Amino acid sequence: MSDINPCMTCGACCAYFRVSFYWSEGDDAYGNVPVALTEPVSPFLRCMRGTYQKDPRCIALQGEPGEATCCTIYENRPSTCREFVMSGENGELNEACLRARAHYHLPPLYKDPPILTFPDAATDELSRVQSCA
């Protein structure tokens, strides 16, 4: 039985979606997201650098999707990342997670049989994305 969070070998969402959030989450306002790693989207929104392009990839993603990955600013990640849940967590499918994983030819994550791609993939303890530490 593996105790590795499937997100640690995935990173697909970080290299598939634009990661936008309210501007005040930046560390130049009242937030924790390093503003040097962001770019403006509108007067009220910012996004993680690298995600506002045709082939998005968050500047904070270390590693290659589908292999060993981690977030270099995990403790200071924006709310968009904090709210994104791995498919199968709490027994719910996350179509966005499944879509990103499919883009990188990764198998879907499900909590319940008939398909369970990783042992205990969606338990609460394992569902947290971990930092690069």
C-alpha positions, 0 to 999 in steps of 0.5 A: 500500500502506497502512502504517496499522494497521487498529486505528487506524481501528477501535476497535470492541473498545474500544467493544464489550467490557468491559475487565476485569483484575486489580486490581493492574494499577492504578497504586495497586498495582504496575501502570501502568493509571491507577486514576482511569480504572477502576472496581471489578467485584469485590474482585479485578477492575477494569475500564476506566471506561465498559466496565461498562455496557450500551453499553460504551466505554472512557474511554481511547478517543479518536475514533469506532469505524470512523474515526480512533481511538487509545488515550490510555493505550496505554503503560499499557493493561491486560493485557486490551488487550495480549493482544487481537489483531487478526483475521488476526494470525499467520494466526488469526481472532479471532472477538471482533474480527470480532464487534466490527467487525460491530457497527460495520458494519466489514468483517472483517479477514483475513490470506489471500485470498480476502478482504483488506480492508486491504493487509498488514492482519495483518503483524507490523509493522502489527498493533501498536495505536498510541498517540495521539501 
